[in-house]
Amino acid sequence: MKNSIFLSVALLSPIVAAPALAQDSTPAANPASSEPEVVTGGDSLSIAIGVGTIPSYEGSDTNRIVPIGVVRGSLSGINFITRGTQLFVDVVPNDPGPGFDFELGPVVGANFNRNSIKRIDDPRVGALGTRKTAIEVGGYLGIGKTGLITSDYDKLSFSVSYIRDVNNAHKSYLITPQLDYGTPLSRKAYVGISANATYAGDGYAQTYFSVDAPGSLASTLPQYSAGKGWKNYSISGLATYSLTGDLTHGLSLIGGVSYSRLLNDFAESPVTRIAGDRNQWLGAIGIGYTF
C-alpha cells in the first residue's frame, strides 16, 4: 500500500487487481474445462465500497472505523486506479493476456494524517497540534509478468512510486518500492499478496514524528528530532469472490488485512514509542461491482 497507514482503501484492491478473464460463451464446446479465457481488451469500470479499520494516526495504538472505496477503470487503453487517497494512471497501453506489462504514469493524492483533532485519539499527540492536509504529486513506474506460476492468468509485478508534497504540509517526499502477486483460483475467486517499504524525507519525519520544545511542554512527551530514512514496511493479503457472475462483471465480496511496522526514527519517536505502537494493523471488507 502506498503511504502506509492512511491508504487502507488499497485493501479493496482485489477488484482492481484481478486479471482479464472471461467465461466461455459456448461452454458446450469444452464442457470439462474450468479455465477462463483471456479478454481481448475494451473499456471497463469497477467500483467498490466498504468499511475499514485503520490507526487513528500514523503510529497510533488505537484504530477507528472509516468508510472506504476504490474505483478502477480502463479507457482506450489508459488504466486508472484509486489506492486509498491516491490516484494512479498508467499511460502505457499493454496487450491483455500472458506476457510483460510495463507501467508508467502520474500519481496524485492527499495525506490526511493528523489534520483533524477529532481523529487523534491520544491527547498527548493531540496536544502537539494538527497538520495541514498534504497534497502529494509524483509518478510511478513498474513492470509485471502475467502467466508466471499457477496459470496463464496470475501476475507478479514490481513498481516504484515517488510523491512530493506541494501544499507546504510536510514539504518532503516518499519513495515506495512495491512487490505484488495475484492469482485467480477460479472464475469467481481471486487472491493476492503484496509487500512494500517506504522511504521518507526529513520534512515528513519532522512534521509527523518530531517533538519540539513547545510541543514537549504541551504534551508531556520528551523532545525528539526525527530524520529521513526507511519509515516502514508493510505486508498485505486480499481476496475477492464473485457473488453474481465472474471476476469480470457483476457483484463481488472483497476483504483484506495489512500489517505495517514502523522503523528507525519513526518507531523511536515518542509519538510512536510512548503514545502509540510501531505495529500497525489495518483491515477492510466491502462489496464491489464491475461493469
N, C-alpha and C positions, 0 to 999 in steps of 0.2 A: 504494500500500500504506500502511496506517496504521502509524505508529510506525516507519517506515523499516526499518532493518536486521533487526530481530528478528521481522518478520512475514513471513517468506519463504513461509509457507503460502499467502499470497494469490496466489502464482504458480500455484496449482492452481485458481484461481477460474473457469476456463472452464466447469467442470462446473456451477457455480452461476450463471454469468452468461448462459448460453445462453437465448435467448427461448423462449417456449412454442410448440413446434412439434409437429406430429403427422403421421404418414404417412396418406395417404388409405386408408381401409379398403376402398374399392371402386375400385381402380385402373382397372378396365375402363371406368369412366365417363369417364375422361380419360387414356388411356394415354400420351399425348405429354407430359403435364405433369410437371415435376420439382419444382414448387413445393410446400412444406409447407403444411399447414393450421393455423389457429390453434386451440389447445386452449381449451375453454370454461371451464377452471378445474379445481379439485379439489386434494386433498391430494397431496403428493409428498415424497420424501426422496432426497437424493443424498449419497453418501459417497465420499471419495477418500483414498487413502494413497499415499505415495511417499517419495523421498529428496530432500534439497536440500543445496546448498552455500551457507553464509552466513558472513559475517565472525565471528570468534570473540568479538568485542565491537564495539560501535558505534565506528567509527574505526579498526578493526584493518586491517592489511595482509595478514593470513592468513585463510584460510577453513577451516571444518570441515564435515564431513558430518553431517547430522542427519535423523532420521525426521520426516516431516511428514504432516499430514492436514487435511481440511476436511469439514465437514458443512453441508448446506443443506437447508431444507425449507419447506413451506407447510402450515399447518394452519388450516382455517376462515378463510382469507383473511389470516392473520398469517404473514408471511415471516420467516425467520431464517437467518443465515449466520455461520459462524466464519471470521474472517480472521486467520490466524496464531493468536495467543493472545487474540484478542478475539472477543466475540460481539455481533453487531448484530441487532436485532429491529425490523422495520418493522411498526408497528401500524396503518398506514393501508391498508385494503384498496383494491385497484385492479382494474378490469376487465382481463382479458387482451386481447391484440391491439393494433393500432395506436392511438396516442393518447398522452396525457400520463400520467405516473406520478409521484405525489407520495409521498415517503418521509419518515418521521419516527419516531423511536424511541430507546430506550436503547442504550448501549454499555457493556460491562463486560469487563475483561480483566486480564492480568498482564504486567509487563515484567520479564524475567529478565536484563537487561543487567548483566554483571559480578557476578552474585550467587554465582558459584562460581569458586574459584581454578583449578579443573580446566579451565575453559573460557576462561581468559585465557592466550593463547599467549605474549605478550610479558612477560618477567619484570619489566620496569620498570613496566608498568601493573599487573602482579600485586602489586608492592610497595606500590602505593597502597591496597591492601586491597579487599575485596569490598563490595558494596552490598546492601541489603535488596531483596527482591522487591517491586516496586511494584504495588499493586492500583489499577487505573485505572478510574474510573467516570465516565460522562458521557452524551452523546447526540449524535444527528446528524439532519440534515435535508437533503433533496435533491429534485431534480426531474429527470425523464427524459422523453424522447420516443422512442417506438417507431414505426418506419416513417418513416425520415427521408431516407436517401441511397440505399442499394443495393436495398432491398426493403421490404416491409411488416413485416419482422422484425428489422432492425437497430435498434440503440438507442444514443442519445447521452444521457449523464446527467452531472449536476454535483451534488456534495454537499459538505457541510462538517461535520466532526466536532469535538467538544470533549470532552476527557477530563482528569480530575484525579486525582492520586494521593491515596488515602485511607488509606494504610498507613504514612505518615511515612517513605517511602523517599526520593523526591526532593521531595515536598511542593509540587509545582508542576503545571503544565498543559501540554497540547499541543493546538494547533489545526491541523487539516489540511483544506484545500480539495482536492478531487479531481475530475478530469475523466476519464470513461470512455467508450469507444466499442467496440462489438462487433457482429459481423455473422455470420450463418451463411453458409457458402459452398455448402452443400447440406444434405440431411437428416442427413448424417453428420459434417460438418466445420464448425468454428466457430473464428473468430479474434477477438482483441480487443487493444486497446492502452489504456493509462491513464497519466496524469501527475498528480503531486501535489506539494505542498510542505508542510513542517511548520514552524510557529512554536512555539518552546519558551520557557517561562518561566525566570526567574532560578534557581529551585531546581533545575530539570532541568540547566541549564548548569553550576551549581556542583557538583552531585553527580557528574556523569559526565565533565566536561571541565576542571574547575579542578584545580590542584595547589597545596596549601598548603605551609607551611614543613616540617612533619614529613614530608609525602609527598615533597617535593623531596629531603630528606635521605635517605630510604629508597630512592627510585627513581633518583636522579641526574638526573631531569627538572627543568627550571627551574620556578620558581613561576609560576603563571598564574591569573588570575581571569577566568572566563568569565561573560558576561552574556546576558540574554534576546535573542531575535532569530530570524530565519529560520534554521532548523537545517540544512535540506537540501531538495533537490528530487529526485524520482525519476521515471523513465520505465520502463514495463514492457510487455512483449509476451507474449502467451499464445495457446495453441491447444489444441483437443481434437478427437479423431477417434473416432467410434463404431466399435467392433470387432464388435458383435453385433446391433445394431438401428439406431436413430436417436438423435438428441440427447435424446429424452425418456425413453428406457428402455434398459437393458442396460449392457454394459461399454464403457468408453471409455479411450483413451490420452490423457494430458494432459501438457503441458510448458510451461515458460515461462522467461523471463530478465528480470532487472531491473537497472538501473543507477541508483545514487544518488550524489549529490555533496554532501558536507558544505560548509557555508557559514559565513562570518563567524567569530565566536569559536569555533565548533565545529570549523572547519577549521584555525584558527590555534593551537588548544590543543596543547601538547606531546604529549598523548595521541594526537592525530591527526598533527600535523606532523612530529614526531620519531619516535615509536614506531609510527605507523600510516600511514594513507593516506586522503586525503579522498575518493578514488574507491572506491566500494563496489559489488561485483558479487554478485548472487545468481542461483541457477539451481535448477530443480526439475523432476522428472519423476515421473510416477506413473500409477496406474490408478484409475478411478472407476466406481461403479455407481449408476445411477438406477433407483429402484423406481417 
